[in-house]
Amino acid sequence: MSDPSHETDCSQVIHQIFTFIDNEMPQADCALIQKHLDECGPCLAKYDLERTVKSLVARSCSEQAPLELREKVLFRIREVQIQLRIDSE
């Protein structure tokens, strides 16, 4: 998926797509990615798919685990951290 008529290579766009979706890149880089997406149908399709999946996951994951489960998980994490410290001494 590389078209020499694009300023930015398709593989670079796909590699940075999540950073672009999350608005975590410099504005100049966002402009390059957006320009590429405006010109490249396959990359735009990939972007739309990833954005849709990310949105669905975000909506599906809005529930919090029950307090008892969160406490058990945090307790287990602390146990592992303590064991790691003991093992490294």
A tleap script that builds the chain and sets N, CA, C and O, in Angstrom:
source leaprc.protein.ff14SB
mol = sequence {
  NMET SER ASP PRO SER HIE GLU THR ASP CYS
  SER GLN VAL ILE HIE GLN ILE PHE THR PHE
  ILE ASP ASN GLU MET PRO GLN ALA ASP CYS
  ALA LEU ILE GLN LYS HIE LEU ASP GLU CYS
  GLY PRO CYS LEU ALA LYS TYR ASP LEU GLU
  ARG THR VAL LYS SER LEU VAL ALA ARG SER
  CYS SER GLU GLN ALA PRO LEU GLU LEU ARG
  GLU LYS VAL LEU PHE ARG ILE ARG GLU VAL
  GLN ILE GLN LEU ARG ILE ASP SER CGLU
}
set mol.1.N position { 0.827 -1.181 0.000 }
set mol.1.CA position { 0.000 0.000 0.000 }
set mol.1.C position { 0.873 1.247 0.000 }
set mol.1.O position { 0.798 2.051 0.929 }
set mol.2.N position { 1.665 1.412 -0.985 }
set mol.2.CA position { 2.529 2.579 -1.080 }
set mol.2.C position { 2.367 3.214 -2.446 }
set mol.2.O position { 2.557 2.565 -3.475 }
set mol.3.N position { 2.016 4.482 -2.443 }
set mol.3.CA position { 1.776 5.210 -3.683 }
set mol.3.C position { 2.794 6.338 -3.763 }
set mol.3.O position { 2.794 7.221 -2.905 }
set mol.4.N position { 3.666 6.332 -4.778 }
set mol.4.CA position { 4.701 7.355 -4.871 }
set mol.4.C position { 4.151 8.764 -5.050 }
set mol.4.O position { 4.902 9.728 -4.905 }
set mol.5.N position { 2.869 8.915 -5.360 }
set mol.5.CA position { 2.307 10.258 -5.521 }
set mol.5.C position { 1.999 10.914 -4.175 }
set mol.5.O position { 1.714 12.110 -4.129 }
set mol.6.N position { 2.050 10.157 -3.088 }
set mol.6.CA position { 1.810 10.718 -1.754 }
set mol.6.C position { 3.111 11.235 -1.157 }
set mol.6.O position { 4.173 10.640 -1.340 }
set mol.7.N position { 3.013 12.357 -0.436 }
set mol.7.CA position { 4.187 12.877 0.281 }
set mol.7.C position { 4.584 11.926 1.411 }
set mol.7.O position { 5.769 11.726 1.678 }
set mol.8.N position { 3.584 11.347 2.067 }
set mol.8.CA position { 3.820 10.460 3.200 }
set mol.8.C position { 3.512 9.035 2.780 }
set mol.8.O position { 2.459 8.772 2.199 }
set mol.9.N position { 4.420 8.117 3.067 }
set mol.9.CA position { 4.256 6.711 2.715 }
set mol.9.C position { 3.090 6.099 3.494 }
set mol.9.O position { 2.893 6.409 4.669 }
set mol.10.N position { 2.331 5.243 2.845 }
set mol.10.CA position { 1.181 4.588 3.472 }
set mol.10.C position { 1.571 3.834 4.749 }
set mol.10.O position { 0.837 3.870 5.737 }
set mol.11.N position { 2.703 3.166 4.733 }
set mol.11.CA position { 3.117 2.399 5.917 }
set mol.11.C position { 3.361 3.323 7.107 }
set mol.11.O position { 3.092 2.941 8.246 }
set mol.12.N position { 3.863 4.529 6.862 }
set mol.12.CA position { 4.059 5.499 7.948 }
set mol.12.C position { 2.713 5.952 8.504 }
set mol.12.O position { 2.550 6.100 9.715 }
set mol.13.N position { 1.760 6.168 7.619 }
set mol.13.CA position { 0.434 6.605 8.047 }
set mol.13.C position { -0.214 5.524 8.902 }
set mol.13.O position { -0.730 5.813 9.982 }
set mol.14.N position { -0.192 4.287 8.429 }
set mol.14.CA position { -0.802 3.187 9.178 }
set mol.14.C position { -0.098 3.003 10.520 }
set mol.14.O position { -0.751 2.733 11.528 }
set mol.15.N position { 1.212 3.143 10.542 }
set mol.15.CA position { 1.981 2.996 11.776 }
set mol.15.C position { 1.588 4.066 12.808 }
set mol.15.O position { 1.638 3.808 14.011 }
set mol.16.N position { 1.203 5.244 12.353 }
set mol.16.CA position { 0.886 6.353 13.254 }
set mol.16.C position { -0.613 6.578 13.436 }
set mol.16.O position { -1.015 7.568 14.047 }
set mol.17.N position { -1.434 5.688 12.923 }
set mol.17.CA position { -2.871 5.939 12.883 }
set mol.17.C position { -3.484 6.097 14.276 }
set mol.17.O position { -4.360 6.943 14.461 }
set mol.18.N position { -3.045 5.303 15.262 }
set mol.18.CA position { -3.621 5.424 16.608 }
set mol.18.C position { -3.191 6.725 17.276 }
set mol.18.O position { -3.974 7.348 17.993 }
set mol.19.N position { -1.965 7.129 17.043 }
set mol.19.CA position { -1.491 8.402 17.584 }
set mol.19.C position { -2.292 9.543 16.972 }
set mol.19.O position { -2.622 10.513 17.654 }
set mol.20.N position { -2.600 9.427 15.696 }
set mol.20.CA position { -3.416 10.436 15.007 }
set mol.20.C position { -4.839 10.437 15.558 }
set mol.20.O position { -5.386 11.500 15.851 }
set mol.21.N position { -5.439 9.265 15.700 }
set mol.21.CA position { -6.807 9.156 16.211 }
set mol.21.C position { -6.906 9.755 17.607 }
set mol.21.O position { -7.897 10.405 17.938 }
set mol.22.N position { -5.883 9.538 18.422 }
set mol.22.CA position { -5.885 10.017 19.805 }
set mol.22.C position { -5.427 11.471 19.936 }
set mol.22.O position { -5.342 11.993 21.047 }
set mol.23.N position { -5.133 12.127 18.813 }
set mol.23.CA position { -4.649 13.520 18.823 }
set mol.23.C position { -3.405 13.683 19.694 }
set mol.23.O position { -3.305 14.634 20.469 }
set mol.24.N position { -2.466 12.758 19.564 }
set mol.24.CA position { -1.260 12.767 20.387 }
set mol.24.C position { -0.010 13.038 19.563 }
set mol.24.O position { 1.082 12.618 19.946 }
set mol.25.N position { -0.148 13.732 18.442 }
set mol.25.CA position { 1.015 14.045 17.623 }
set mol.25.C position { 1.037 15.549 17.341 }
set mol.25.O position { 0.006 16.217 17.407 }
set mol.26.N position { 2.207 16.063 17.031 }
set mol.26.CA position { 2.320 17.487 16.721 }
set mol.26.C position { 1.395 17.883 15.560 }
set mol.26.O position { 1.116 17.075 14.674 }
set mol.27.N position { 0.931 19.123 15.581 }
set mol.27.CA position { -0.015 19.608 14.572 }
set mol.27.C position { 0.517 19.443 13.153 }
set mol.27.O position { -0.236 19.095 12.244 }
set mol.28.N position { 1.807 19.690 12.960 }
set mol.28.CA position { 2.384 19.558 11.612 }
set mol.28.C position { 2.268 18.119 11.113 }
set mol.28.O position { 1.950 17.891 9.946 }
set mol.29.N position { 2.523 17.149 11.991 }
set mol.29.CA position { 2.391 15.738 11.613 }
set mol.29.C position { 0.931 15.385 11.347 }
set mol.29.O position { 0.630 14.624 10.428 }
set mol.30.N position { 0.023 15.940 12.154 }
set mol.30.CA position { -1.409 15.695 11.935 }
set mol.30.C position { -1.824 16.191 10.558 }
set mol.30.O position { -2.605 15.539 9.865 }
set mol.31.N position { -1.305 17.335 10.167 }
set mol.31.CA position { -1.654 17.896 8.858 }
set mol.31.C position { -1.187 16.972 7.730 }
set mol.31.O position { -1.901 16.780 6.746 }
set mol.32.N position { 0.014 16.402 7.874 }
set mol.32.CA position { 0.522 15.477 6.855 }
set mol.32.C position { -0.334 14.217 6.778 }
set mol.32.O position { -0.659 13.740 5.691 }
set mol.33.N position { -0.690 13.690 7.935 }
set mol.33.CA position { -1.505 12.474 7.973 }
set mol.33.C position { -2.883 12.776 7.369 }
set mol.33.O position { -3.397 11.996 6.567 }
set mol.34.N position { -3.473 13.905 7.757 }
set mol.34.CA position { -4.793 14.256 7.236 }
set mol.34.C position { -4.756 14.436 5.721 }
set mol.34.O position { -5.661 13.990 5.015 }
set mol.35.N position { -3.711 15.089 5.226 }
set mol.35.CA position { -3.558 15.281 3.776 }
set mol.35.C position { -3.478 13.924 3.071 }
set mol.35.O position { -4.093 13.714 2.026 }
set mol.36.N position { -2.711 13.015 3.661 }
set mol.36.CA position { -2.580 11.677 3.080 }
set mol.36.C position { -3.939 10.969 3.072 }
set mol.36.O position { -4.324 10.373 2.067 }
set mol.37.N position { -4.658 11.037 4.189 }
set mol.37.CA position { -5.963 10.376 4.265 }
set mol.37.C position { -6.945 10.963 3.251 }
set mol.37.O position { -7.774 10.244 2.694 }
set mol.38.N position { -6.846 12.265 3.018 }
set mol.38.CA position { -7.712 12.911 2.034 }
set mol.38.C position { -7.440 12.409 0.618 }
set mol.38.O position { -8.323 12.457 -0.238 }
set mol.39.N position { -6.227 11.930 0.370 }
set mol.39.CA position { -5.820 11.517 -0.970 }
set mol.39.C position { -5.779 10.002 -1.178 }
set mol.39.O position { -5.700 9.542 -2.317 }
set mol.40.N position { -5.832 9.226 -0.106 }
set mol.40.CA position { -5.582 7.781 -0.200 }
set mol.40.C position { -6.769 6.991 0.359 }
set mol.40.O position { -6.953 6.897 1.573 }
set mol.41.N position { -7.553 6.436 -0.533 }
set mol.41.CA position { -8.734 5.668 -0.143 }
set mol.41.C position { -8.438 4.482 0.769 }
set mol.41.O position { -9.126 4.320 1.777 }
set mol.42.N position { -7.441 3.641 0.459 }
set mol.42.CA position { -7.159 2.494 1.332 }
set mol.42.C position { -6.754 2.910 2.757 }
set mol.42.O position { -7.174 2.280 3.727 }
set mol.43.N position { -5.956 3.945 2.879 }
set mol.43.CA position { -5.552 4.405 4.210 }
set mol.43.C position { -6.738 5.026 4.950 }
set mol.43.O position { -6.880 4.852 6.160 }
set mol.44.N position { -7.582 5.746 4.222 }
set mol.44.CA position { -8.779 6.331 4.827 }
set mol.44.C position { -9.700 5.233 5.342 }
set mol.44.O position { -10.279 5.363 6.421 }
set mol.45.N position { -9.839 4.157 4.580 }
set mol.45.CA position { -10.670 3.028 5.012 }
set mol.45.C position { -10.106 2.402 6.284 }
set mol.45.O position { -10.854 2.079 7.206 }
set mol.46.N position { -8.785 2.233 6.332 }
set mol.46.CA position { -8.135 1.677 7.533 }
set mol.46.C position { -8.349 2.599 8.727 }
set mol.46.O position { -8.652 2.136 9.827 }
set mol.47.N position { -8.191 3.906 8.511 }
set mol.47.CA position { -8.411 4.906 9.560 }
set mol.47.C position { -9.849 4.822 10.069 }
set mol.47.O position { -10.076 4.783 11.278 }
set mol.48.N position { -10.822 4.793 9.155 }
set mol.48.CA position { -12.229 4.720 9.557 }
set mol.48.C position { -12.512 3.462 10.364 }
set mol.48.O position { -13.236 3.503 11.359 }
set mol.49.N position { -11.937 2.341 9.929 }
set mol.49.CA position { -12.130 1.084 10.657 }
set mol.49.C position { -11.552 1.177 12.068 }
set mol.49.O position { -12.223 0.823 13.038 }
set mol.50.N position { -10.317 1.649 12.185 }
set mol.50.CA position { -9.667 1.740 13.499 }
set mol.50.C position { -10.398 2.712 14.415 }
set mol.50.O position { -10.541 2.452 15.610 }
set mol.51.N position { -10.860 3.828 13.864 }
set mol.51.CA position { -11.590 4.818 14.662 }
set mol.51.C position { -12.914 4.235 15.144 }
set mol.51.O position { -13.315 4.465 16.285 }
set mol.52.N position { -13.590 3.486 14.286 }
set mol.52.CA position { -14.859 2.859 14.657 }
set mol.52.C position { -14.655 1.814 15.747 }
set mol.52.O position { -15.400 1.783 16.726 }
set mol.53.N position { -13.652 0.961 15.582 }
set mol.53.CA position { -13.363 -0.069 16.587 }
set mol.53.C position { -13.016 0.582 17.925 }
set mol.53.O position { -13.505 0.157 18.972 }
set mol.54.N position { -12.182 1.602 17.890 }
set mol.54.CA position { -11.787 2.293 19.119 }
set mol.54.C position { -13.010 2.903 19.809 }
set mol.54.O position { -13.121 2.852 21.034 }
set mol.55.N position { -13.909 3.468 19.039 }
set mol.55.CA position { -15.119 4.060 19.588 }
set mol.55.C position { -16.020 3.002 20.218 }
set mol.55.O position { -16.568 3.211 21.301 }
set mol.56.N position { -16.171 1.867 19.539 }
set mol.56.CA position { -16.991 0.778 20.082 }
set mol.56.C position { -16.408 0.220 21.375 }
set mol.56.O position { -17.135 -0.055 22.329 }
set mol.57.N position { -15.104 0.058 21.394 }
set mol.57.CA position { -14.450 -0.446 22.605 }
set mol.57.C position { -14.631 0.543 23.748 }
set mol.57.O position { -14.917 0.145 24.877 }
set mol.58.N position { -14.468 1.825 23.462 }
set mol.58.CA position { -14.624 2.848 24.504 }
set mol.58.C position { -16.040 2.822 25.081 }
set mol.58.O position { -16.221 2.928 26.294 }
set mol.59.N position { -17.035 2.682 24.219 }
set mol.59.CA position { -18.419 2.634 24.707 }
set mol.59.C position { -18.681 1.366 25.501 }
set mol.59.O position { -19.427 1.389 26.480 }
set mol.60.N position { -18.076 0.262 25.090 }
set mol.60.CA position { -18.300 -1.015 25.757 }
set mol.60.C position { -17.569 -1.108 27.088 }
set mol.60.O position { -17.952 -1.890 27.958 }
set mol.61.N position { -16.540 -0.330 27.243 }
set mol.61.CA position { -15.708 -0.429 28.444 }
set mol.61.C position { -15.996 0.683 29.445 }
set mol.61.O position { -15.141 0.999 30.273 }
set mol.62.N position { -17.157 1.269 29.389 }
set mol.62.CA position { -17.456 2.377 30.295 }
set mol.62.C position { -17.859 1.898 31.685 }
set mol.62.O position { -17.872 2.686 32.631 }
set mol.63.N position { -18.183 0.626 31.816 }
set mol.63.CA position { -18.559 0.085 33.120 }
set mol.63.C position { -17.325 -0.129 33.981 }
set mol.63.O position { -16.251 -0.462 33.481 }
set mol.64.N position { -17.496 0.069 35.293 }
set mol.64.CA position { -16.394 -0.196 36.214 }
set mol.64.C position { -16.583 -1.582 36.830 }
set mol.64.O position { -17.702 -2.060 37.017 }
set mol.65.N position { -15.470 -2.195 37.130 }
set mol.65.CA position { -15.522 -3.482 37.819 }
set mol.65.C position { -16.077 -3.247 39.228 }
set mol.65.O position { -15.920 -2.160 39.784 }
set mol.66.N position { -16.719 -4.253 39.799 }
set mol.66.CA position { -17.215 -4.113 41.174 }
set mol.66.C position { -16.062 -3.801 42.134 }
set mol.66.O position { -14.930 -4.236 41.922 }
set mol.67.N position { -16.361 -3.053 43.174 }
set mol.67.CA position { -15.354 -2.623 44.137 }
set mol.67.C position { -14.567 -3.809 44.699 }
set mol.67.O position { -13.345 -3.734 44.827 }
set mol.68.N position { -15.248 -4.886 45.031 }
set mol.68.CA position { -14.572 -6.060 45.599 }
set mol.68.C position { -13.534 -6.622 44.620 }
set mol.68.O position { -12.432 -6.986 45.030 }
set mol.69.N position { -13.876 -6.691 43.354 }
set mol.69.CA position { -12.930 -7.187 42.342 }
set mol.69.C position { -11.750 -6.234 42.208 }
set mol.69.O position { -10.605 -6.684 42.156 }
set mol.70.N position { -12.000 -4.928 42.151 }
set mol.70.CA position { -10.907 -3.956 42.043 }
set mol.70.C position { -9.956 -4.071 43.228 }
set mol.70.O position { -8.738 -4.001 43.063 }
set mol.71.N position { -10.520 -4.250 44.434 }
set mol.71.CA position { -9.683 -4.391 45.625 }
set mol.71.C position { -8.838 -5.654 45.557 }
set mol.71.O position { -7.666 -5.630 45.932 }
set mol.72.N position { -9.414 -6.763 45.081 }
set mol.72.CA position { -8.660 -8.012 44.944 }
set mol.72.C position { -7.519 -7.853 43.940 }
set mol.72.O position { -6.408 -8.328 44.177 }
set mol.73.N position { -7.793 -7.188 42.827 }
set mol.73.CA position { -6.766 -6.985 41.805 }
set mol.73.C position { -5.648 -6.107 42.358 }
set mol.73.O position { -4.471 -6.429 42.191 }
set mol.74.N position { -6.000 -5.007 43.012 }
set mol.74.CA position { -4.981 -4.121 43.593 }
set mol.74.C position { -4.159 -4.849 44.648 }
set mol.74.O position { -2.945 -4.661 44.723 }
set mol.75.N position { -4.807 -5.683 45.467 }
set mol.75.CA position { -4.092 -6.452 46.479 }
set mol.75.C position { -3.097 -7.404 45.825 }
set mol.75.O position { -1.961 -7.538 46.280 }
set mol.76.N position { -3.531 -8.058 44.762 }
set mol.76.CA position { -2.644 -9.002 44.062 }
set mol.76.C position { -1.474 -8.277 43.410 }
set mol.76.O position { -0.351 -8.781 43.414 }
set mol.77.N position { -1.729 -7.104 42.854 }
set mol.77.CA position { -0.644 -6.301 42.267 }
set mol.77.C position { 0.381 -5.952 43.333 }
set mol.77.O position { 1.585 -6.042 43.095 }
set mol.78.N position { -0.093 -5.554 44.509 }
set mol.78.CA position { 0.835 -5.224 45.617 }
set mol.78.C position { 1.644 -6.451 46.030 }
set mol.78.O position { 2.841 -6.349 46.296 }
set mol.79.N position { 0.984 -7.617 46.084 }
set mol.79.CA position { 1.699 -8.857 46.426 }
set mol.79.C position { 2.826 -9.128 45.428 }
set mol.79.O position { 3.941 -9.470 45.820 }
set mol.80.N position { 2.530 -8.976 44.159 }
set mol.80.CA position { 3.531 -9.224 43.119 }
set mol.80.C position { 4.666 -8.219 43.233 }
set mol.80.O position { 5.832 -8.589 43.097 }
set mol.81.N position { 4.341 -6.944 43.483 }
set mol.81.CA position { 5.377 -5.922 43.635 }
set mol.81.C position { 6.296 -6.253 44.809 }
set mol.81.O position { 7.515 -6.117 44.700 }
set mol.82.N position { 5.726 -6.681 45.912 }
set mol.82.CA position { 6.520 -7.033 47.094 }
set mol.82.C position { 7.398 -8.234 46.778 }
set mol.82.O position { 8.577 -8.249 47.134 }
set mol.83.N position { 6.841 -9.236 46.116 }
set mol.83.CA position { 7.625 -10.429 45.767 }
set mol.83.C position { 8.772 -10.079 44.827 }
set mol.83.O position { 9.873 -10.611 44.964 }
set mol.84.N position { 8.517 -9.189 43.877 }
set mol.84.CA position { 9.571 -8.756 42.959 }
set mol.84.C position { 10.700 -8.047 43.708 }
set mol.84.O position { 11.877 -8.252 43.411 }
set mol.85.N position { 10.334 -7.219 44.674 }
set mol.85.CA position { 11.354 -6.528 45.479 }
set mol.85.C position { 12.184 -7.540 46.275 }
set mol.85.O position { 13.409 -7.432 46.336 }
set mol.86.N position { 11.517 -8.514 46.878 }
set mol.86.CA position { 12.214 -9.533 47.653 }
set mol.86.C position { 13.145 -10.342 46.757 }
set mol.86.O position { 14.282 -10.625 47.133 }
set mol.87.N position { 12.667 -10.712 45.577 }
set mol.87.CA position { 13.474 -11.509 44.651 }
set mol.87.C position { 14.672 -10.729 44.125 }
set mol.87.O position { 15.699 -11.326 43.800 }
set mol.88.N position { 14.561 -9.430 44.037 }
set mol.88.CA position { 15.673 -8.636 43.481 }
set mol.88.C position { 16.738 -8.311 44.527 }
set mol.88.O position { 17.821 -7.836 44.183 }
set mol.89.N position { 16.443 -8.561 45.783 }
set mol.89.CA position { 17.434 -8.278 46.842 }
set mol.89.C position { 18.447 -9.343 46.996 }
set mol.89.O position { 19.333 -9.234 47.844 }
savepdb mol mol.pdb
quit
